[in-house]
């Protein structure tokens, strides 16, 4: 599956489709909440018009005429306006904040669920940092739609309408003069919108690269330290940060251009009104109160006009982020799902690969691979690195889709089985035991609540976890640390084995589960694995041939093909690829032993 790429620039039609998708999928369910918030915003916005209108009686009836009765009622009305504005603003902010956060979290939940459903090839092509940026950065921009666009539509448009109504009532000619520069904003606004989209898309990509860099550094902190790469990696991040700063500045300039142009046009219009209306006031055709009311209304209109102008930039930036989110949702798993899946066989029977082919791009990984793993027996896969052994596990569990051939379980093609039912038949222990930053208990249970303490203790003893857990300060509630960093390799493997024992599935996959362990840890883990394999169909990948000498069948792979099959003794007699690998390991083992003996003699001397 290909890498996620940003799509070409969005047309107006594309933007309409994106916002229609967002409305239908996520926003519509909050319609009543938005309506209530809109009503509160409308009341708040209308208060500005009333406030500007009150300038007329304040100047004409109070300041110029000196009417004390008017002083009290005018002051009371103005105070009431501010009280209403404060209450409406508080109410709508609470409602919109809750709704906007809920919308964002719903998108994030659905996006995470969808990402987890995509194939491993997709995740191989798209680094975790880039996906995290789409999960957090791009979804976070949706909140701005609720906080800025909805607020602008609700409050600022009503404010603007009420203020324009006031100025039209006072003098329609002054109003037309004030708005004389408005038509000149249309074409520049369209050009600026395209610039905002371009800069925002670039900015989101840089943010994705920065997240990817951080993810790689933190996950590989040990190699970074051992290879003295601190300066190298920090310099690379600094280069990305410099690009991000430049991009942010460009984005800020692009978003600020429309409000800046509005200010210029508003200033031009106001100066024209001052020149035209000033002469009318001097001649006595208009009162000072009328001009001050008009002036207040136009001054108060500047802020909503600016915000509405900025909404355009926010709208364009959000459209880019929504397009990046929609691109993930549009990506579908590469697995071919059966429309009428067959029932899982009661007796699972043998697992068989028949002429299976698979390639990653132009690189062939499996080439006509065929073998049978007998039910309730242990089948070992051996071969050099890159022979295709781990890929077989991915094929069996349908983490990847084959390009040709057939894989059957008890005679049924696994493509004809329900995917969840198929994967529920497997337990797996790999060389890289994935532990979460939770307690050991949570890492074993993985959310299960139906496990008794007796059963949990039994599993821990079988996996040899009790050998070390009782010595920890908090016992089973001790934290495993990020990626299990508080535990040794052997301890992590034993936790993974406990998971598999608790899962208790009929098919067991062991992917070099002891390859990274010292001899003592390997002996303990191997004993737990032997216990785990009892009565199960087991398929083992092992580089250390000594660990699979007693396997019922050994399948030798080379270059994606199955080249030999048989027991340990049969394959040695054949004197083929397996015998060659065995002799090579035997010689290396002897050389290591001689070296250790020599070191001991030197130390004694």
C-alpha positions as CSV (number, residue, x, y, z in Angstrom):
1,X,0.0,0.0,0.0
2,X,1.4,3.4,-1.0
3,X,2.5,6.2,1.3
4,X,-0.1,8.9,2.2
5,X,0.4,11.9,0.0
6,X,-1.3,15.3,0.1
7,X,-3.8,15.7,-2.7
8,X,-3.6,18.6,-5.3
9,X,-5.0,22.0,-4.4
10,X,-8.6,22.0,-3.4
11,X,-11.2,23.5,-5.6
12,X,-14.3,25.2,-4.2
13,X,-16.3,22.0,-5.1
14,X,-13.8,19.9,-3.2
15,X,-14.1,22.2,-0.1
16,X,-17.9,21.9,-0.2
17,X,-17.6,18.1,-0.3
18,X,-15.2,18.1,2.6
19,X,-17.3,20.3,4.8
20,X,-20.4,18.3,3.8
21,X,-18.6,15.1,4.9
22,X,-17.6,16.7,8.2
23,X,-21.2,18.0,8.8
24,X,-22.8,14.6,8.0
25,X,-20.3,12.5,9.9
26,X,-19.6,14.5,13.0
27,X,-21.2,17.9,13.4
28,X,-24.8,17.2,12.6
29,X,-25.4,15.2,15.8
30,X,-24.6,18.4,17.7
31,X,-27.2,20.4,15.8
32,X,-29.3,21.4,18.7
33,X,-26.3,22.3,20.8
34,X,-25.1,24.6,17.9
35,X,-28.5,26.1,17.6
36,X,-28.6,27.0,21.3
37,X,-25.1,28.4,21.1
38,X,-26.1,30.3,18.0
39,X,-29.1,31.9,19.8
40,X,-26.8,33.0,22.6
41,X,-24.3,34.4,20.1
42,X,-27.1,36.2,18.2
43,X,-28.3,37.9,21.4
44,X,-24.7,38.8,22.3
45,X,-24.0,40.2,18.8
46,X,-27.2,42.3,18.7
47,X,-26.2,44.1,21.8
48,X,-23.5,45.9,19.9
49,X,-26.1,47.5,17.6
50,X,-28.1,48.5,20.6
51,X,-25.0,49.9,22.3
52,X,-24.1,52.1,19.3
53,X,-27.7,53.3,19.0
54,X,-27.6,54.4,22.6
55,X,-24.9,56.9,21.7
56,X,-27.5,59.2,20.1
57,X,-29.6,59.8,23.2
58,X,-26.5,59.9,25.4
59,X,-25.1,62.8,23.4
60,X,-28.3,64.6,22.3
61,X,-30.5,64.1,25.4
62,X,-27.8,64.0,28.2
63,X,-24.6,65.7,27.2
64,X,-26.0,68.5,25.0
65,X,-29.6,68.9,26.4
66,X,-28.6,68.3,30.0
67,X,-31.6,66.1,30.9
68,X,-31.0,64.4,34.3
69,X,-33.9,61.9,33.8
70,X,-32.4,60.7,30.6
71,X,-29.0,60.3,32.3
72,X,-30.3,57.6,34.6
73,X,-32.3,55.5,32.1
74,X,-29.5,55.8,29.4
75,X,-26.9,54.6,32.0
76,X,-29.2,51.8,33.1
77,X,-29.8,50.5,29.5
78,X,-26.0,50.7,28.7
79,X,-25.2,48.7,31.9
80,X,-27.9,46.2,31.0
81,X,-26.4,45.7,27.6
82,X,-23.0,44.7,29.1
83,X,-24.7,42.4,31.6
84,X,-26.5,40.6,28.8
85,X,-23.4,40.4,26.7
86,X,-21.4,38.9,29.5
87,X,-24.0,36.2,30.3
88,X,-24.5,35.3,26.6
89,X,-20.7,35.1,26.0
90,X,-20.2,32.9,29.0
91,X,-23.0,30.5,28.0
92,X,-22.0,30.1,24.4
93,X,-18.3,29.6,25.2
94,X,-19.2,26.7,27.6
95,X,-21.4,25.1,25.0
96,X,-19.1,25.5,22.0
97,X,-16.0,24.4,23.9
98,X,-17.7,21.2,25.0
99,X,-19.2,20.5,21.6
100,X,-16.0,21.3,19.6
101,X,-13.9,19.1,21.9
102,X,-16.4,16.3,21.6
103,X,-16.3,16.5,17.8
104,X,-12.5,16.4,17.7
105,X,-12.4,13.4,20.1
106,X,-15.0,11.6,18.0
107,X,-12.9,12.2,14.8
108,X,-9.7,11.0,16.7
109,X,-11.5,7.9,17.9
110,X,-12.7,6.9,14.5
111,X,-9.4,7.8,12.9
112,X,-7.5,5.7,15.3
113,X,-9.9,2.8,14.9
114,X,-9.5,3.1,11.1
115,X,-5.7,3.3,11.2
116,X,-5.6,0.1,13.3
117,X,-7.7,-1.7,10.6
118,X,-5.3,-0.9,7.8
119,X,-2.6,-3.4,6.6
120,X,0.9,-3.6,8.0
121,X,2.1,-2.6,4.5
122,X,0.4,0.8,5.0
123,X,2.0,1.2,8.4
124,X,5.4,0.3,6.9
125,X,5.0,3.0,4.3
126,X,3.8,5.7,6.7
127,X,5.9,6.4,9.8
128,X,4.1,6.6,13.2
129,X,5.1,10.3,13.6
130,X,3.3,11.3,10.4
131,X,0.2,9.4,11.4
132,X,0.3,10.9,14.9
133,X,0.4,14.4,13.4
134,X,-2.7,13.6,11.4
135,X,-4.3,12.2,14.5
136,X,-3.5,15.3,16.7
137,X,-2.5,18.2,14.5
138,X,-5.0,17.9,11.7
139,X,-7.9,16.9,13.9
140,X,-7.1,19.7,16.3
141,X,-7.7,22.2,13.5
142,X,-11.3,21.1,13.3
143,X,-11.8,22.7,16.7
144,X,-11.1,26.1,15.0
145,X,-14.1,25.6,12.8
146,X,-16.3,25.4,15.8
147,X,-14.6,28.1,17.8
148,X,-14.0,30.5,14.9
149,X,-16.2,29.8,12.0
150,X,-19.4,28.9,14.0
151,X,-18.7,31.9,16.3
152,X,-18.2,34.1,13.3
153,X,-21.4,33.0,11.7
154,X,-23.4,33.2,14.9
155,X,-22.1,36.3,16.7
156,X,-20.2,38.4,14.2
157,X,-22.7,38.3,11.4
158,X,-25.6,39.2,13.8
159,X,-23.3,42.0,15.3
160,X,-22.6,43.3,11.8
161,X,-26.2,43.2,10.7
162,X,-27.4,45.0,13.8
163,X,-24.6,47.6,13.4
164,X,-25.3,48.1,9.7
165,X,-29.0,48.5,10.6
166,X,-28.1,51.3,12.9
167,X,-26.0,53.2,10.4
168,X,-28.6,52.7,7.7
169,X,-31.3,54.1,10.0
170,X,-29.1,57.1,10.8
171,X,-28.1,57.9,7.2
172,X,-28.1,55.5,4.2
173,X,-25.8,57.8,2.2
174,X,-23.1,57.8,4.9
175,X,-23.4,54.0,4.9
176,X,-22.8,53.6,1.2
177,X,-19.9,56.0,1.3
178,X,-18.3,54.0,4.2
179,X,-18.6,50.8,2.2
180,X,-17.2,52.2,-1.1
181,X,-14.0,50.1,-0.9
182,X,-15.7,46.7,-0.4
183,X,-15.9,45.6,-4.0
184,X,-12.1,46.0,-4.3
185,X,-11.6,43.2,-1.7
186,X,-13.1,40.3,-3.8
187,X,-10.3,39.4,-6.2
188,X,-7.4,39.8,-3.6
189,X,-9.4,37.7,-1.2
190,X,-9.6,34.8,-3.7
191,X,-5.9,34.9,-4.4
192,X,-5.1,35.0,-0.7
193,X,-7.3,32.0,0.0
194,X,-5.3,29.9,-2.4
195,X,-2.0,31.1,-0.8
196,X,-3.4,30.1,2.6
197,X,-4.1,26.6,1.4
198,X,-0.7,26.2,-0.2
199,X,1.2,27.5,2.9
200,X,-1.0,25.4,5.3
201,X,-0.4,22.2,3.3
202,X,3.4,22.9,3.5
203,X,3.1,23.6,7.2
204,X,1.2,20.4,8.0
205,X,3.9,18.4,6.1
206,X,6.7,20.0,8.0
207,X,4.8,19.3,11.3
208,X,4.5,15.7,10.2
209,X,8.2,15.4,9.5
210,X,9.0,16.9,12.9
211,X,6.8,14.4,14.7
212,X,8.4,11.6,12.7
213,X,11.9,12.8,13.8
214,X,10.9,13.0,17.4
215,X,9.3,9.5,17.3
216,X,12.5,8.0,15.8
217,X,14.8,9.7,18.3
218,X,12.8,8.7,21.4
219,X,12.3,5.1,20.2
220,X,16.0,4.8,19.3
221,X,17.5,6.8,22.2
222,X,20.0,4.0,23.1
223,X,21.6,3.9,19.6
224,X,21.6,7.7,19.5
225,X,23.6,7.9,22.7
226,X,25.9,5.0,21.8
227,X,26.7,6.5,18.4
228,X,27.0,10.1,19.8
229,X,24.3,11.3,17.6
230,X,22.8,13.9,20.0
231,X,24.2,16.9,18.1
232,X,23.4,15.4,14.7
233,X,19.8,14.6,15.6
234,X,19.2,18.0,17.3
235,X,20.6,19.8,14.3
236,X,18.3,17.9,12.0
237,X,15.4,18.8,14.2
238,X,16.6,22.5,14.3
239,X,16.6,22.5,10.5
240,X,13.0,21.3,10.5
241,X,12.1,23.8,13.2
242,X,13.5,26.7,11.1
243,X,11.4,25.6,8.1
244,X,8.4,25.4,10.4
245,X,9.0,28.9,11.7
246,X,9.3,30.3,8.2
247,X,6.2,28.4,7.1
248,X,4.2,29.6,10.2
249,X,5.2,33.2,9.5
250,X,4.1,32.9,5.8
251,X,0.8,31.3,7.0
252,X,0.3,34.1,9.5
253,X,1.0,36.8,6.9
254,X,-1.4,35.1,4.5
255,X,-4.2,34.8,7.1
256,X,-3.6,38.4,8.2
257,X,-3.7,39.9,4.7
258,X,-7.5,39.9,4.4
259,X,-8.2,41.6,7.8
260,X,-5.4,44.1,6.9
261,X,-7.1,45.0,3.6
262,X,-10.4,45.3,5.4
263,X,-8.8,47.8,7.8
264,X,-7.5,49.9,4.8
265,X,-10.9,49.9,3.1
266,X,-12.6,50.7,6.4
267,X,-10.3,53.6,7.0
268,X,-10.8,54.9,3.5
269,X,-14.6,54.7,4.0
270,X,-14.6,56.4,7.4
271,X,-12.5,59.3,6.2
272,X,-15.0,59.8,3.3
273,X,-17.9,59.8,5.8
274,X,-16.1,62.3,8.0
275,X,-15.5,64.7,5.1
276,X,-19.1,64.3,3.8
277,X,-20.9,64.1,7.2
278,X,-18.8,66.7,8.9
279,X,-20.1,69.4,6.6
280,X,-23.7,68.3,7.3
281,X,-23.1,68.6,11.1
282,X,-21.5,72.1,10.6
283,X,-24.5,73.2,8.5
284,X,-26.9,71.8,11.2
285,X,-28.5,69.1,9.0
286,X,-27.3,66.3,11.4
287,X,-26.8,66.3,15.1
288,X,-23.7,65.4,17.0
289,X,-25.5,62.5,18.6
290,X,-26.4,61.1,15.2
291,X,-22.8,61.3,14.1
292,X,-21.4,59.8,17.3
293,X,-24.0,56.9,17.0
294,X,-22.8,56.3,13.4
295,X,-19.2,56.6,14.4
296,X,-19.6,54.1,17.3
297,X,-21.5,51.7,15.1
298,X,-18.8,51.8,12.4
299,X,-16.0,51.5,15.0
300,X,-17.7,48.6,16.6
301,X,-18.2,47.0,13.2
302,X,-14.4,46.8,12.6
303,X,-13.8,43.9,14.9
304,X,-16.6,41.6,13.5
305,X,-15.6,42.5,10.0
306,X,-11.9,41.7,10.7
307,X,-12.9,38.4,12.4
308,X,-15.2,37.5,9.5
309,X,-12.3,38.3,7.1
310,X,-10.0,36.0,9.2
311,X,-12.6,33.2,9.0
312,X,-11.8,32.9,5.3
313,X,-8.2,32.0,6.2
314,X,-9.2,29.7,9.0
315,X,-11.7,28.0,6.6
316,X,-9.0,27.4,4.0
317,X,-6.5,26.1,6.6
318,X,-9.1,23.8,8.1
319,X,-10.1,22.5,4.6
320,X,-6.5,21.4,4.1
321,X,-6.4,19.5,7.4
322,X,-9.8,17.9,6.7
323,X,-8.5,16.8,3.3
324,X,-5.6,15.1,5.0
325,X,-7.9,13.4,7.5
326,X,-10.3,12.3,4.7
327,X,-7.4,10.9,2.8
328,X,-6.8,8.4,5.7
329,X,-10.4,7.5,5.9
330,X,-10.5,6.9,2.1
331,X,-7.6,4.5,2.4
332,X,-9.0,1.0,2.6
333,X,-7.4,-2.2,3.8
334,X,-5.8,-4.3,1.0
335,X,-7.3,-7.5,2.4
336,X,-10.0,-9.2,0.3
337,X,-12.8,-9.9,2.7
338,X,-15.3,-12.7,2.0
339,X,-18.9,-11.4,1.8
340,X,-20.2,-14.7,3.1
341,X,-17.5,-16.0,5.5
342,X,-17.5,-19.7,6.4
343,X,-17.8,-21.0,9.9
344,X,-14.6,-21.7,11.7
345,X,-13.9,-25.5,11.6
346,X,-14.5,-27.2,15.0
347,X,-11.4,-29.3,14.6
348,X,-8.8,-26.9,13.2
349,X,-6.7,-29.6,11.6
350,X,-3.6,-28.9,9.5
351,X,-2.3,-25.6,8.3
352,X,-1.1,-25.7,4.7
353,X,0.6,-23.3,2.3
354,X,0.3,-24.2,-1.4
355,X,2.5,-22.3,-3.9
356,X,2.2,-19.1,-1.9
357,X,3.7,-16.0,-3.6
358,X,4.2,-12.5,-2.1
359,X,6.1,-9.4,-3.1
360,X,6.7,-6.1,-1.4
361,X,6.6,-3.8,-4.3
362,X,9.2,-5.2,-6.7
363,X,10.9,-7.3,-4.1
364,X,9.7,-10.9,-4.0
365,X,9.5,-12.4,-0.5
366,X,7.7,-15.7,-0.9
367,X,8.2,-17.8,-4.1
368,X,5.9,-20.8,-4.5
369,X,6.3,-21.6,-0.8
370,X,4.6,-24.8,0.2
371,X,4.5,-26.9,3.4
372,X,2.1,-28.4,5.9
373,X,2.1,-27.8,9.7
374,X,0.4,-30.8,11.2
375,X,-2.3,-30.3,13.9
376,X,-1.0,-30.6,17.5
377,X,2.6,-30.9,16.3
378,X,5.5,-28.5,16.3
379,X,6.8,-27.2,13.0
380,X,10.0,-25.2,12.9
381,X,10.9,-22.7,10.2
382,X,14.6,-22.2,9.7
383,X,16.8,-20.3,7.2
384,X,19.0,-17.3,6.8
385,X,17.7,-13.8,7.4
386,X,15.4,-12.7,4.6
387,X,14.4,-16.2,3.8
388,X,10.7,-15.3,4.3
389,X,10.1,-17.0,7.7
390,X,8.4,-14.0,9.5
391,X,6.5,-13.3,6.4
392,X,4.8,-16.7,6.7
393,X,3.5,-15.6,10.1
394,X,2.1,-12.4,8.5
395,X,0.4,-14.5,5.8
396,X,-1.1,-17.0,8.3
397,X,-2.7,-14.2,10.3
398,X,-3.6,-12.2,7.2
399,X,-1.5,-9.1,8.2
400,X,-0.6,-9.1,4.5
401,X,-2.4,-10.5,1.5
402,X,-0.7,-13.0,-0.7
403,X,-0.2,-12.4,-4.5
404,X,-0.8,-16.0,-5.4
405,X,-1.3,-19.5,-4.1
406,X,-3.5,-20.6,-1.2
407,X,-3.3,-20.9,2.6
408,X,-5.8,-23.3,4.2
409,X,-6.8,-24.1,7.8
410,X,-8.4,-27.6,8.1
411,X,-8.9,-27.6,4.3
412,X,-10.6,-24.1,4.3
413,X,-9.0,-21.2,2.5
414,X,-8.3,-18.6,5.2
415,X,-9.7,-15.9,2.8
416,X,-13.1,-17.5,3.2
417,X,-13.0,-17.2,7.0
418,X,-14.1,-14.2,9.1
419,X,-10.9,-12.2,9.8
420,X,-11.6,-11.7,13.5
421,X,-12.4,-15.4,13.9
422,X,-9.3,-16.4,12.1
423,X,-7.0,-14.2,14.2
424,X,-8.7,-15.4,17.4
425,X,-7.2,-18.8,16.8
426,X,-3.6,-17.6,17.2
427,X,-1.4,-16.8,20.1
428,X,2.0,-15.3,19.3
429,X,5.3,-14.7,21.2
430,X,7.9,-12.7,19.2
431,X,11.5,-11.7,19.8
432,X,10.3,-8.1,20.4
433,X,7.8,-8.5,23.2
434,X,5.7,-5.3,23.1
435,X,4.9,-4.0,26.5
436,X,2.8,-0.9,27.3
437,X,3.6,1.8,29.9
438,X,1.2,0.1,32.3
439,X,1.5,-2.1,35.3
440,X,2.7,-5.7,34.8
441,X,-0.9,-6.8,35.7
442,X,-2.4,-4.7,32.9
443,X,0.3,-5.9,30.5
444,X,-0.7,-9.5,31.1
445,X,-4.5,-9.0,31.3
446,X,-4.7,-6.5,28.4
447,X,-8.1,-5.2,29.5
448,X,-9.6,-8.6,30.5
449,X,-11.8,-8.5,33.6
450,X,-12.9,-12.2,33.6
451,X,-9.6,-13.6,35.0
452,X,-9.5,-14.7,38.6
453,X,-6.5,-14.2,40.8
454,X,-6.0,-17.9,41.0
455,X,-5.9,-18.2,37.2
456,X,-3.6,-15.2,36.9
457,X,-1.2,-16.7,39.5
458,X,-1.2,-20.1,37.6
459,X,-0.3,-18.4,34.4
460,X,2.5,-16.4,36.0
461,X,4.0,-19.5,37.5
462,X,3.9,-21.3,34.2
463,X,5.6,-18.4,32.5
464,X,8.1,-18.1,35.4
465,X,7.0,-14.5,36.2
466,X,6.8,-15.4,39.8
467,X,10.6,-15.8,39.8
468,X,11.1,-12.1,39.7
469,X,7.8,-10.3,40.3
470,X,7.6,-10.9,44.0
471,X,11.0,-9.1,44.4
472,X,9.6,-5.9,42.9
473,X,8.5,-3.1,45.2
474,X,4.9,-3.0,44.0
475,X,4.8,-6.7,42.9
476,X,2.4,-7.2,40.0
477,X,1.4,-3.6,40.1
478,X,4.9,-2.4,39.3
479,X,5.1,-0.2,36.2
480,X,6.6,-1.9,33.1
481,X,7.9,1.4,31.8
482,X,7.8,2.8,28.3
483,X,8.0,-0.2,25.9
484,X,8.8,-2.4,28.9
485,X,12.0,-0.5,29.7
486,X,11.9,-1.3,33.4
487,X,12.3,-5.0,32.7
488,X,15.1,-7.1,31.2
489,X,14.7,-8.9,27.9
490,X,14.0,-12.2,29.5
491,X,11.4,-10.7,31.9
492,X,9.6,-9.1,28.9
493,X,9.5,-12.4,27.1
494,X,8.0,-14.1,30.1
495,X,5.2,-11.5,30.3
496,X,4.5,-12.1,26.6
497,X,4.4,-15.9,27.3
498,X,1.9,-15.2,30.1
499,X,-0.3,-13.3,27.7
500,X,-0.2,-16.2,25.3
501,X,-1.0,-18.7,28.1
502,X,-3.9,-16.6,29.2
503,X,-5.2,-16.2,25.6
504,X,-5.1,-20.0,25.4
505,X,-5.5,-20.3,21.6
506,X,-5.2,-23.6,19.6
507,X,-2.4,-22.3,17.3
508,X,0.9,-20.9,18.7
509,X,3.4,-18.8,16.7
510,X,6.8,-18.4,18.2
511,X,9.0,-15.9,16.3
512,X,12.6,-16.3,17.6
513,X,11.3,-15.8,21.1
514,X,14.6,-16.6,22.7
515,X,17.0,-15.1,20.1
516,X,18.0,-12.0,22.2
517,X,18.4,-13.8,25.6
518,X,21.5,-15.0,27.5
519,X,21.8,-18.7,28.2
520,X,20.3,-18.6,31.6
521,X,17.3,-16.5,30.6
522,X,16.9,-18.7,27.4
523,X,16.7,-21.8,29.5
524,X,13.9,-20.3,31.7
525,X,12.0,-18.9,28.8
526,X,12.4,-22.1,26.8
527,X,10.9,-24.1,29.6
528,X,7.9,-21.7,29.7
529,X,7.6,-22.0,25.9
530,X,7.6,-25.8,26.1
531,X,4.8,-25.6,28.6
532,X,2.9,-23.2,26.4
533,X,3.2,-25.4,23.3
534,X,1.7,-28.5,24.9
535,X,-1.3,-29.7,23.0
536,X,-1.2,-26.9,20.5
537,X,-0.3,-26.6,16.8
538,X,2.9,-24.8,17.1
539,X,5.0,-23.1,14.4
540,X,8.4,-21.9,15.5
541,X,10.9,-19.5,13.9
542,X,14.4,-20.0,15.3
543,X,18.0,-19.1,14.4
544,X,19.4,-21.2,17.2
545,X,18.9,-24.7,15.7
546,X,19.5,-26.3,19.1
547,X,16.1,-25.0,20.3
548,X,14.2,-26.9,17.6
549,X,16.0,-30.2,17.4
550,X,13.0,-32.0,18.9
551,X,10.5,-30.4,16.5
552,X,8.1,-32.8,14.7
553,X,9.0,-31.2,11.4
554,X,11.6,-28.7,10.3
555,X,10.9,-26.6,7.2
556,X,14.0,-25.1,5.6
557,X,13.5,-21.8,3.7
558,X,15.9,-20.0,1.3
559,X,15.1,-17.0,-0.8
560,X,11.4,-17.3,-0.1
561,X,11.2,-21.0,-1.1
562,X,10.9,-24.1,0.9
563,X,14.0,-26.1,0.0
564,X,13.9,-29.0,2.5
565,X,11.6,-30.7,5.0
566,X,12.0,-33.4,7.6
567,X,13.1,-34.1,11.2
568,X,16.4,-32.9,12.6
569,X,18.0,-36.3,12.0
570,X,16.5,-36.8,8.5
571,X,17.8,-33.4,7.4
572,X,21.3,-34.0,8.7
573,X,21.4,-37.3,6.7
574,X,20.3,-35.4,3.6
575,X,23.4,-33.2,4.0
576,X,21.7,-30.2,2.4
577,X,21.0,-26.7,3.4
578,X,19.9,-27.5,7.0
579,X,23.1,-29.6,7.6
580,X,25.1,-26.7,6.3
581,X,23.4,-24.3,8.7
582,X,23.8,-26.7,11.6
583,X,27.5,-27.3,11.0
584,X,28.0,-23.5,10.7
585,X,26.4,-22.9,14.1
586,X,28.2,-25.9,15.6
587,X,31.6,-24.5,14.5
588,X,30.7,-21.0,15.8
589,X,29.6,-22.5,19.1
590,X,32.9,-24.4,19.4
591,X,34.9,-21.3,18.5
592,X,33.0,-19.3,21.2
593,X,33.6,-22.1,23.7
594,X,37.3,-22.2,23.0
595,X,37.6,-18.5,23.3
596,X,35.8,-18.5,26.7
597,X,38.2,-21.3,27.9
598,X,41.2,-19.3,26.7
599,X,39.9,-16.2,28.6
600,X,39.4,-18.3,31.7
601,X,43.0,-19.7,31.5
602,X,44.4,-16.2,30.9
603,X,42.6,-14.9,33.9
604,X,43.8,-17.7,36.1
605,X,47.4,-17.2,35.1
